[in-house]
């Protein structure tokens, strides 16, 4: 269990560290859970669970300072529990969602602590004390890294048996309901994403994809390939039309200038 806890702690620390240096999308569930599965010796299960969690959190968008769910903490810990305990994808989803909500609360606490140092940063800037400023900044980075490492380590080392006990305690009927609900969450993730992207003219493509999946029995990858081809065709067609429109506008402007010059020449 010690090795598993160390692995999860380092992965969680690595995933959250990206927010300090810039978002390289290494914090996405499909990558973090796959990484845990690779280190635990279950890369295939890691990819499957990571992909499912990616769909669940697909519609999670941070607006300003509001963070509805911490997908990194939820996916890393939920995926890790499922991989270590040998549970299914639905169990990983059922664990990841509430953990992600709790993760927002924990991150808010550490952010409040860091915010208390704002006055010190301002003081060092006014005094032009660069060394003290850098020491305080480096100290906060180290504390942040250690916080997420310990969060992952402690959760796995001390929480795995408790999670196993909770899963075993839950009646089969309730677990079946949770599994069904977890299976519906990827669709909810897509629905939340569509709320920000949906336009009436996209309905025909949505219906086309649904019909291909339902009646032609083409797998998702095949539908994605067809969708990419259609998107590229539309993109280049619109680009061609724009170039033609710009050319017509340019020629019209030149013709207007020529007519004006001919008028004054006469």
Backbone bond lengths (Angstrom), bond angles and torsions (degrees), N, CA, C in turn:
res aa  C-N    CA-C-N  psi(-1)  N-CA   C-N-CA  omega(-1)  CA-C   N-CA-C  phi
1 X - - - 1.464 - - 1.531 111.94 -
2 X 1.349 115.76 -30.02 1.461 119.69 -179.72 1.523 111.18 -62.24
3 X 1.321 116.08 -44.30 1.472 119.96 -179.82 1.524 110.39 -64.22
4 X 1.325 117.01 -42.95 1.471 120.57 178.69 1.526 111.36 -60.68
5 X 1.330 115.63 -41.78 1.466 119.87 -179.85 1.522 110.92 -65.51
6 X 1.333 116.80 -40.01 1.464 120.21 177.53 1.526 111.30 -63.22
7 X 1.339 116.33 -41.84 1.465 120.46 -179.89 1.525 110.82 -61.75
8 X 1.315 116.10 -48.98 1.464 120.21 -178.08 1.524 110.43 -65.57
9 X 1.337 117.54 -38.86 1.457 120.81 178.46 1.519 112.22 -61.19
10 X 1.322 116.58 -45.60 1.466 120.28 179.70 1.534 111.48 -67.60
11 X 1.328 117.63 -39.73 1.474 120.16 179.41 1.531 110.40 -64.82
12 X 1.334 116.85 -43.12 1.466 119.65 179.13 1.530 110.59 -64.80
13 X 1.304 116.94 -41.38 1.463 120.57 178.14 1.529 110.38 -62.97
14 X 1.325 117.32 -44.18 1.468 121.57 179.40 1.523 111.10 -63.31
15 X 1.324 117.11 -42.22 1.465 120.93 -178.08 1.524 111.58 -66.19
16 X 1.336 117.26 -40.67 1.462 120.27 -178.75 1.523 112.06 -79.90
17 X 1.328 117.35 -21.59 1.464 119.88 -179.31 1.519 111.79 -67.24
18 X 1.332 117.14 -24.69 1.462 119.92 -179.53 1.511 113.28 -60.99
19 X 1.333 117.47 -27.40 1.462 120.70 -179.74 1.523 111.41 -67.29
20 X 1.335 117.49 -21.63 1.463 121.04 -179.58 1.523 110.93 -79.07
21 X 1.318 116.49 -40.12 1.464 121.05 -174.26 1.529 113.06 -100.41
22 X 1.319 117.15 -4.22 1.462 120.24 -177.80 1.515 109.58 125.20
23 X 1.308 116.78 150.45 1.463 121.00 -175.08 1.521 110.38 -86.84
24 X 1.326 116.05 108.04 1.463 121.91 176.77 1.529 110.98 -102.64
25 X 1.325 117.34 9.53 1.460 124.27 178.95 1.526 112.92 63.07
26 X 1.343 116.55 22.65 1.457 119.78 170.67 1.521 110.74 -77.89
27 X 1.332 116.89 -4.76 1.463 120.34 -179.06 1.524 112.50 -94.85
28 X 1.327 117.41 5.54 1.456 120.66 -179.35 1.528 110.81 -77.13
29 X 1.351 117.96 145.56 1.472 121.06 -176.64 1.520 113.78 -55.96
30 X 1.330 117.21 -37.25 1.465 119.29 -176.07 1.523 111.02 -64.44
31 X 1.332 117.11 -23.60 1.470 120.74 178.53 1.521 111.48 -93.62
32 X 1.335 117.20 -47.69 1.465 119.98 -174.94 1.529 112.31 -65.97
33 X 1.329 117.24 -44.36 1.469 119.72 -179.14 1.527 110.60 -70.33
34 X 1.338 116.49 -35.87 1.464 119.19 174.68 1.519 110.84 -61.09
35 X 1.354 116.32 -38.88 1.461 120.71 179.08 1.527 110.84 -65.18
36 X 1.323 116.73 -42.57 1.469 119.88 176.98 1.524 110.68 -62.95
37 X 1.331 116.57 -45.29 1.461 119.99 178.20 1.521 112.30 -60.24
38 X 1.338 116.38 -37.45 1.469 120.31 178.63 1.523 110.97 -64.08
39 X 1.329 117.27 -45.38 1.465 120.78 -179.50 1.525 112.29 -70.85
40 X 1.342 117.12 -29.08 1.463 120.60 179.70 1.526 112.54 -86.17
41 X 1.329 116.70 -4.14 1.466 120.57 178.82 1.505 114.43 87.65
42 X 1.342 117.64 14.02 1.478 121.79 176.98 1.533 110.44 -127.46
43 X 1.331 117.22 65.25 1.467 118.79 -175.11 1.526 113.38 -64.45
44 X 1.340 117.28 -36.44 1.465 120.41 -178.48 1.531 110.06 -65.73
45 X 1.345 116.23 -47.63 1.464 119.99 177.44 1.524 110.92 -61.94
46 X 1.334 116.59 -37.39 1.457 120.16 178.55 1.519 112.07 -62.31
47 X 1.327 116.78 -41.85 1.468 120.88 179.06 1.531 110.25 -66.31
48 X 1.330 117.05 -42.85 1.463 120.86 -178.88 1.536 111.22 -63.32
49 X 1.336 116.09 -47.06 1.462 120.00 -179.61 1.523 110.28 -67.43
50 X 1.333 116.61 -41.48 1.460 120.13 178.99 1.517 112.51 -61.94
51 X 1.337 116.60 -41.33 1.466 120.18 178.75 1.527 111.31 -64.82
52 X 1.336 116.48 -40.70 1.470 120.01 179.02 1.526 110.80 -65.03
53 X 1.332 117.02 -42.93 1.460 120.14 178.98 1.527 111.57 -68.00
54 X 1.327 116.72 -31.82 1.461 119.97 176.43 1.526 110.73 -61.36
55 X 1.326 116.16 -40.65 1.460 119.80 177.94 1.525 111.53 -66.76
56 X 1.330 116.03 -38.31 1.467 119.80 -179.27 1.524 110.54 -62.62
57 X 1.339 116.74 -44.47 1.463 121.05 -175.70 1.528 112.61 -93.66
58 X 1.319 116.42 14.47 1.463 120.37 -176.71 1.518 112.27 -62.38
59 X 1.320 116.70 -34.81 1.454 119.94 -177.00 1.513 114.76 -93.34
60 X 1.337 117.64 6.42 1.466 120.40 180.00 1.523 108.90 -78.69
61 X 1.322 116.85 115.97 1.461 122.01 -178.13 1.522 108.31 -126.95
62 X 1.335 116.36 131.01 1.456 120.99 176.55 1.524 109.21 -84.15
63 X 1.319 117.22 121.15 1.459 122.58 178.73 1.518 108.19 -108.27
64 X 1.348 115.98 108.31 1.460 119.42 -176.93 1.517 110.49 63.68
65 X 1.305 116.40 -127.43 1.461 120.73 178.93 1.510 113.49 -92.69
66 X 1.326 116.80 2.60 1.460 120.42 -178.04 1.525 110.59 -87.34
67 X 1.321 116.45 124.22 1.464 122.17 178.14 1.518 108.27 -120.47
68 X 1.345 118.51 103.90 1.465 119.82 -176.55 1.518 113.43 -65.81
69 X 1.342 116.53 -37.65 1.464 121.47 -179.96 1.521 108.84 -147.77
70 X 1.331 116.07 145.42 1.461 120.44 174.04 1.522 107.85 -94.37
71 X 1.327 115.45 94.04 1.470 119.88 -173.95 1.520 112.05 -66.71
72 X 1.332 117.99 -26.42 1.468 120.20 -178.65 1.518 110.10 -68.47
73 X 1.333 117.01 -53.57 1.469 120.29 -179.73 1.522 110.25 -62.77
74 X 1.325 116.85 -44.03 1.460 120.18 -178.34 1.512 112.55 -62.55
75 X 1.333 117.34 -47.19 1.462 120.02 -176.58 1.527 111.89 -72.13
76 X 1.333 117.59 -39.58 1.468 119.93 -179.19 1.526 110.57 -65.16
77 X 1.328 117.81 -50.26 1.463 120.03 -177.44 1.527 111.66 -73.00
78 X 1.344 117.32 -43.72 1.460 119.47 178.09 1.511 112.39 -61.76
79 X 1.342 116.37 -44.06 1.467 119.60 177.23 1.505 112.72 -66.22
80 X 1.343 116.53 -38.80 1.466 120.18 -179.55 1.530 111.23 -65.40
81 X 1.329 117.78 -43.86 1.467 120.35 178.32 1.530 110.53 -59.70
82 X 1.333 116.35 -44.17 1.467 119.42 -178.89 1.530 111.25 -64.57
83 X 1.328 117.11 -40.90 1.468 120.53 -179.34 1.524 111.62 -68.93
84 X 1.326 117.05 -43.20 1.464 120.44 -177.97 1.525 111.22 -68.64
85 X 1.335 117.07 -40.10 1.461 121.13 -177.88 1.525 112.96 -86.56
86 X 1.336 116.92 -4.76 1.467 120.36 179.55 1.513 113.12 70.41
87 X 1.339 117.49 34.45 1.457 121.46 -178.42 1.526 110.33 -94.61
88 X 1.329 115.12 172.70 1.461 121.63 -174.87 1.528 111.36 -83.31
89 X 1.337 114.50 175.46 1.460 121.22 179.05 1.531 110.68 -62.12
90 X 1.329 116.36 -39.86 1.469 119.89 -177.55 1.529 111.46 -63.78
91 X 1.324 116.98 -35.55 1.468 119.75 176.70 1.523 110.20 -66.55
92 X 1.333 116.65 -39.65 1.464 120.54 177.68 1.526 110.60 -60.22
93 X 1.329 116.81 -42.56 1.468 120.60 179.04 1.519 110.64 -66.58
94 X 1.342 116.18 -43.64 1.465 120.24 -179.44 1.530 111.62 -61.97
95 X 1.337 117.54 -29.80 1.464 120.77 178.13 1.523 112.01 -85.03
96 X 1.330 116.23 -36.81 1.463 120.47 -172.99 1.527 112.52 -67.04
97 X 1.325 117.49 -39.11 1.467 120.31 -175.13 1.537 112.07 -63.69
98 X 1.348 120.20 -53.15 1.478 118.19 178.26 1.525 112.97 -65.55
99 X 1.345 117.17 -33.61 1.465 119.24 178.43 1.524 110.30 -64.87
100 X 1.331 117.00 -37.41 1.463 120.32 179.32 1.529 111.54 -64.44
101 X 1.328 116.45 -34.60 1.468 120.03 176.82 1.525 111.00 -68.97
102 X 1.331 116.69 -40.49 1.463 120.78 176.95 1.529 110.53 -66.93
103 X 1.332 116.04 -34.00 1.466 120.56 -179.90 1.514 112.52 -61.44
104 X 1.340 117.44 -35.78 1.466 120.68 177.62 1.522 110.40 -59.97
105 X 1.327 116.67 -41.49 1.462 121.33 179.73 1.530 110.96 -64.12
106 X 1.338 117.00 -43.33 1.463 120.46 -178.94 1.530 111.41 -66.54
107 X 1.327 116.58 -41.72 1.464 119.86 179.09 1.522 110.79 -66.43
108 X 1.327 117.11 -34.92 1.466 120.08 177.81 1.520 111.20 -62.21
109 X 1.333 116.83 -36.52 1.464 120.41 179.42 1.525 110.71 -64.34
110 X 1.340 117.06 -47.74 1.466 119.99 -179.15 1.517 110.87 -65.98
111 X 1.331 117.80 -33.70 1.468 120.74 177.45 1.524 110.99 -67.93
112 X 1.321 117.23 -37.29 1.465 120.64 177.58 1.528 110.54 -63.61
113 X 1.322 116.22 -38.36 1.469 120.13 179.37 1.527 109.63 -65.56
114 X 1.325 116.73 -43.65 1.459 120.08 179.60 1.524 111.84 -66.44
115 X 1.323 116.54 -35.66 1.462 120.17 179.87 1.523 111.73 -62.66
116 X 1.322 117.09 -29.85 1.459 120.90 179.33 1.526 111.97 -63.71
117 X 1.339 117.63 -19.16 1.460 121.35 179.92 1.524 112.95 -88.12
118 X 1.324 118.04 1.89 1.461 120.78 -177.61 1.524 111.62 -59.43
119 X 1.329 116.34 -42.33 1.468 119.86 -179.51 1.532 111.02 -62.50
120 X 1.334 116.84 -35.46 1.469 119.86 177.97 1.522 110.87 -66.88
121 X 1.340 116.39 -41.90 1.464 119.57 176.91 1.526 110.77 -60.39
122 X 1.323 116.54 -44.23 1.463 120.43 179.63 1.533 111.12 -62.91
123 X 1.334 115.81 -38.97 1.459 120.11 178.35 1.522 111.10 -62.79
124 X 1.338 117.40 -44.99 1.459 120.98 -179.41 1.527 111.36 -66.17
125 X 1.333 116.92 -33.32 1.459 119.98 177.31 1.524 110.58 -67.62
126 X 1.336 116.69 -43.67 1.470 119.48 178.79 1.524 111.10 -63.23
127 X 1.337 116.60 -38.30 1.461 121.18 -179.96 1.521 112.40 -81.88
128 X 1.333 116.45 -6.38 1.470 121.93 -176.69 1.517 111.41 56.90
129 X 1.316 114.56 37.45 1.466 121.20 179.61 1.531 107.64 -92.42
130 X 1.306 114.97 84.69 1.471 120.24 -174.91 1.520 112.39 -66.17
131 X 1.310 117.46 -39.35 1.468 120.73 -177.96 1.525 111.11 -63.95
132 X 1.327 117.58 -44.80 1.467 120.63 179.45 1.521 110.60 -66.03
133 X 1.321 116.05 -38.38 1.471 120.47 178.14 1.535 110.29 -61.21
134 X 1.326 117.09 -47.35 1.457 120.92 -178.46 1.523 111.71 -67.78
135 X 1.346 117.19 -35.40 1.469 119.89 177.84 1.518 110.67 -63.69
136 X 1.333 116.37 -45.03 1.463 119.70 -179.89 1.523 110.86 -65.75
137 X 1.327 116.53 -40.84 1.470 119.95 179.17 1.530 110.67 -64.29
138 X 1.348 117.05 -46.39 1.465 120.43 179.01 1.520 110.93 -63.42
139 X 1.349 116.46 -36.81 1.454 119.23 177.95 1.519 112.31 -62.96
140 X 1.338 116.65 -40.36 1.458 119.68 178.41 1.530 111.26 -65.90
141 X 1.322 116.93 -38.87 1.464 120.26 178.70 1.529 110.56 -62.87
142 X 1.339 116.16 -43.43 1.469 120.41 179.55 1.528 110.40 -64.04
143 X 1.335 116.72 -44.12 1.470 120.64 178.54 1.529 110.10 -61.55
144 X 1.324 116.47 -40.91 1.463 120.14 179.74 1.523 110.94 -62.94
145 X 1.327 116.42 -46.09 1.467 120.17 178.61 1.521 111.27 -60.39
146 X 1.341 116.64 -46.15 1.453 120.56 -178.14 1.527 111.53 -66.73
147 X 1.342 116.66 -34.76 1.467 120.20 179.25 1.521 110.28 -60.07
148 X 1.343 117.24 -48.98 1.456 119.87 -177.55 1.527 111.78 -72.34
149 X 1.338 117.41 -33.57 1.465 118.88 175.73 1.526 110.49 -63.65
150 X 1.328 116.79 -47.45 1.466 120.46 -179.83 1.522 111.48 -66.03
151 X 1.336 116.88 -34.21 1.464 119.77 177.69 1.524 110.32 -61.30
152 X 1.323 117.00 -46.76 1.463 120.45 178.53 1.520 111.94 -67.86
153 X 1.356 116.92 -42.23 1.465 120.89 -177.81 1.522 111.48 -64.83
154 X 1.330 116.62 -50.50 1.465 120.91 -177.22 1.527 111.24 -65.68
155 X 1.339 116.56 -38.97 1.468 120.00 -178.76 1.526 111.48 -62.18
156 X 1.315 116.61 -39.57 1.471 119.77 -179.03 1.530 111.27 -80.88
157 X 1.339 116.57 -44.66 1.463 119.37 -173.84 1.528 111.90 -67.94
158 X 1.328 117.05 -39.60 1.457 120.31 -177.36 1.526 113.13 -104.20
159 X 1.332 117.56 -14.48 1.461 119.52 -173.58 1.508 116.37 -104.18
160 X 1.329 118.15 -13.24 1.463 119.92 -175.41 1.525 111.86 -63.49
161 X 1.317 116.55 -46.84 1.470 119.47 179.69 1.526 111.50 -64.46
162 X 1.345 115.42 -36.64 1.467 118.82 178.58 1.527 110.54 -65.48
163 X 1.331 116.55 -41.97 1.467 120.36 177.89 1.526 110.49 -63.72
164 X 1.328 116.58 -40.73 1.460 120.40 177.57 1.524 110.33 -61.77
165 X 1.332 116.62 -42.27 1.456 119.92 178.20 1.520 112.66 -63.97
166 X 1.336 116.93 -39.40 1.468 120.38 178.85 1.521 110.47 -65.40
167 X 1.335 116.69 -42.57 1.470 120.26 179.98 1.525 110.70 -63.80
168 X 1.355 115.63 -42.25 1.466 119.27 179.27 1.529 111.80 -68.55
169 X 1.342 117.16 -29.34 1.463 121.16 -178.10 1.525 112.08 -76.47
170 X 1.329 116.75 -29.84 1.467 120.27 -177.64 1.529 109.40 -66.12
171 X 1.327 118.66 129.48 1.471 120.88 178.58 1.533 111.93 -60.13
172 X 1.326 115.14 153.85 1.467 119.72 -177.59 1.526 111.57 -60.40
173 X 1.332 117.01 -37.63 1.463 119.52 -179.18 1.527 111.15 -64.03
174 X 1.339 116.02 -42.07 1.461 119.92 178.78 1.530 110.50 -67.43
175 X 1.334 117.24 -41.09 1.453 120.68 178.91 1.528 111.04 -63.56
176 X 1.326 116.03 -36.82 1.469 119.39 176.40 1.524 110.93 -64.08
177 X 1.335 115.53 -41.47 1.472 119.27 176.54 1.516 112.10 -63.23
178 X 1.342 116.58 -41.39 1.458 120.18 177.43 1.521 111.19 -63.98
179 X 1.321 116.78 -38.30 1.463 120.35 179.06 1.524 110.96 -64.48
180 X 1.349 116.04 -42.09 1.466 119.42 177.91 1.526 110.69 -64.45
181 X 1.327 115.79 -43.93 1.468 119.67 178.86 1.526 111.05 -63.13
182 X 1.325 116.34 -41.15 1.460 120.01 178.57 1.525 111.34 -63.71
183 X 1.327 115.81 -36.11 1.458 119.19 177.51 1.514 113.30 -66.20
184 X 1.338 116.64 -24.42 1.462 121.00 179.26 1.532 112.36 -83.79
185 X 1.321 118.06 -18.76 1.460 120.89 -174.90 1.533 113.39 -64.24
186 X 1.350 120.60 -37.06 1.476 117.77 174.51 1.522 112.92 -57.51
187 X 1.336 116.87 -39.00 1.465 119.52 176.82 1.526 110.53 -64.27
188 X 1.342 116.79 -36.20 1.460 120.59 177.03 1.519 110.73 -65.32
189 X 1.343 116.58 -38.23 1.458 120.03 176.76 1.521 112.09 -60.74
190 X 1.347 115.78 -43.63 1.471 119.73 176.36 1.521 110.49 -63.24
191 X 1.327 117.07 -41.21 1.461 120.52 -178.41 1.526 111.25 -62.99
192 X 1.337 117.25 -41.84 1.460 120.51 177.78 1.521 111.11 -64.20
193 X 1.331 116.20 -37.32 1.466 119.45 177.28 1.522 111.36 -66.95
194 X 1.332 116.70 -39.53 1.462 120.48 -179.72 1.526 111.89 -65.94
195 X 1.333 117.17 -26.68 1.458 119.27 178.55 1.525 111.72 -59.99
196 X 1.333 116.59 -32.31 1.464 120.33 -179.50 1.520 112.46 -91.11
197 X 1.326 118.27 -17.75 1.463 121.16 -174.82 1.519 113.96 -110.97
198 X 1.323 117.70 -15.15 1.459 120.88 -168.20 1.532 112.25 -70.30
199 X 1.316 114.53 135.03 1.462 123.07 170.38 1.518 107.54 -137.71
200 X 1.332 115.94 153.97 1.458 120.36 -176.54 1.510 113.15 -58.24
201 X 1.342 117.37 -36.49 1.467 119.62 -177.78 1.519 113.37 -71.51
202 X 1.367 116.62 -10.79 1.459 119.43 177.65 1.522 112.35 -85.55
203 X 1.326 117.92 -7.14 1.465 121.13 -174.39 1.528 111.68 -61.01
204 X 1.338 116.69 -37.97 1.473 119.52 -177.08 1.523 110.71 -64.74
205 X 1.345 117.02 -36.15 1.471 119.79 179.68 1.530 110.43 -73.23
206 X 1.319 116.13 -36.18 1.461 119.89 176.03 1.526 110.45 -61.95
207 X 1.340 116.15 -45.52 1.461 120.74 179.39 1.523 110.88 -65.08
208 X 1.339 116.64 -38.23 1.465 120.45 179.04 1.526 111.00 -63.14
209 X 1.328 117.33 -45.60 1.467 120.33 178.90 1.518 111.78 -63.66
210 X 1.331 116.60 -40.43 1.462 120.50 178.46 1.525 110.53 -63.42
211 X 1.344 117.28 -43.02 1.466 121.17 -179.00 1.520 111.22 -65.73
212 X 1.338 116.90 -40.56 1.471 120.40 179.66 1.525 110.24 -64.06
213 X 1.344 116.28 -42.53 1.463 119.69 -179.60 1.521 111.61 -69.40
214 X 1.335 117.02 -37.75 1.457 120.27 -174.26 1.513 114.36 -81.24
215 X 1.334 117.76 -35.26 1.460 120.42 -172.37 1.525 113.18 -111.62
216 X 1.337 117.26 -37.26 1.470 118.75 179.31 1.520 112.01 -83.71
217 X 1.349 117.47 -13.00 1.464 122.91 177.97 1.530 112.12 58.89
218 X 1.318 116.06 33.60 1.464 120.46 176.75 1.526 108.31 -83.47
219 X 1.328 118.61 133.45 1.474 120.02 -179.07 1.530 111.68 -65.41
220 X 1.329 114.78 167.13 1.455 121.48 -175.91 1.527 111.88 -58.89
221 X 1.332 116.83 -39.21 1.459 119.70 -179.63 1.522 111.19 -62.54
222 X 1.336 116.22 -40.78 1.465 119.83 177.79 1.521 111.70 -63.78
223 X 1.334 116.09 -42.27 1.468 119.81 177.76 1.528 110.39 -63.22
224 X 1.327 116.45 -39.72 1.468 120.26 179.30 1.527 110.75 -63.31
225 X 1.331 117.23 -38.04 1.471 120.36 178.79 1.532 110.37 -65.65
226 X 1.350 116.66 -46.25 1.464 120.16 178.05 1.534 110.69 -61.51
227 X 1.337 116.49 -41.18 1.459 120.28 -179.80 1.529 111.13 -63.81
228 X 1.333 116.49 -38.41 1.467 120.06 177.89 1.524 111.31 -64.38
229 X 1.333 116.01 -42.00 1.471 119.84 178.97 1.530 110.42 -62.75
230 X 1.342 116.89 -45.47 1.472 120.47 179.84 1.533 110.40 -63.13
231 X 1.357 116.73 -42.06 1.467 120.43 -179.51 1.526 111.10 -63.29
232 X 1.341 116.81 -41.81 1.464 120.03 178.91 1.527 111.20 -65.91
233 X 1.333 116.48 -39.43 1.472 119.91 178.40 1.534 110.39 -61.99
234 X 1.331 116.55 -45.74 1.462 120.20 -179.86 1.528 110.59 -64.56
235 X 1.337 115.84 -40.68 1.462 119.84 -179.22 1.525 111.33 -61.25
236 X 1.341 116.59 -50.17 1.460 119.40 -177.72 1.530 111.66 -70.26
237 X 1.334 117.45 -30.15 1.462 119.97 176.26 1.530 110.36 -67.26
238 X 1.338 116.71 -43.92 1.462 120.14 177.50 1.525 111.15 -64.77
239 X 1.344 116.05 -37.42 1.466 120.12 178.28 1.527 110.95 -64.60
240 X 1.336 116.35 -40.48 1.467 120.72 177.90 1.523 111.04 -64.15
241 X 1.339 116.28 -44.05 1.465 120.00 178.82 1.525 111.21 -62.77
242 X 1.329 117.47 -37.71 1.457 120.91 179.47 1.526 110.62 -65.76
243 X 1.342 116.17 -41.35 1.460 119.43 178.74 1.522 111.24 -63.19
244 X 1.333 115.78 -41.08 1.467 120.03 178.74 1.532 110.04 -64.58
245 X 1.328 116.56 -43.64 1.461 120.19 179.56 1.527 111.05 -62.93
246 X 1.345 117.39 -40.78 1.465 120.62 178.15 1.520 111.08 -64.86
247 X 1.342 115.95 -39.11 1.463 120.46 179.11 1.530 110.81 -65.16
248 X 1.335 116.84 -42.90 1.466 120.46 178.51 1.520 110.47 -63.35
249 X 1.342 116.65 -42.36 1.467 120.74 178.70 1.519 111.08 -62.10
250 X 1.339 115.40 -41.27 1.463 119.97 179.52 1.528 111.24 -65.41
251 X 1.335 116.74 -44.25 1.463 120.53 179.19 1.525 110.98 -64.88
252 X 1.337 116.51 -38.24 1.473 119.95 177.45 1.521 111.20 -62.42
253 X 1.332 116.26 -41.97 1.461 120.07 178.86 1.522 111.28 -64.55
254 X 1.352 116.61 -40.64 1.470 120.46 179.24 1.524 110.47 -64.95
255 X 1.348 116.14 -41.72 1.467 120.31 179.19 1.524 111.14 -62.83
256 X 1.349 116.24 -39.31 1.464 119.92 179.15 1.518 111.19 -64.45
257 X 1.348 115.93 -39.72 1.471 119.87 178.67 1.524 110.62 -65.89
258 X 1.347 116.99 -41.99 1.461 120.92 179.56 1.523 111.22 -62.78
259 X 1.334 117.79 -42.43 1.462 121.16 179.21 1.523 111.21 -63.80
260 X 1.354 115.23 -38.19 1.460 118.73 179.37 1.527 110.60 -66.24
261 X 1.350 117.15 -40.94 1.463 120.29 178.16 1.520 110.93 -65.11
262 X 1.348 117.66 -41.35 1.476 120.21 178.76 1.522 110.93 -62.66
263 X 1.368 116.94 -36.73 1.457 120.17 179.71 1.533 111.68 -62.27
264 X 1.362 116.17 -44.53 1.449 119.85 -178.34 1.531 110.83 -74.29
265 X 1.350 117.61 -29.54 1.465 119.84 177.55 1.538 111.01 -66.30
266 X 1.320 116.30 -35.61 1.459 120.25 178.75 1.536 110.06 -70.02
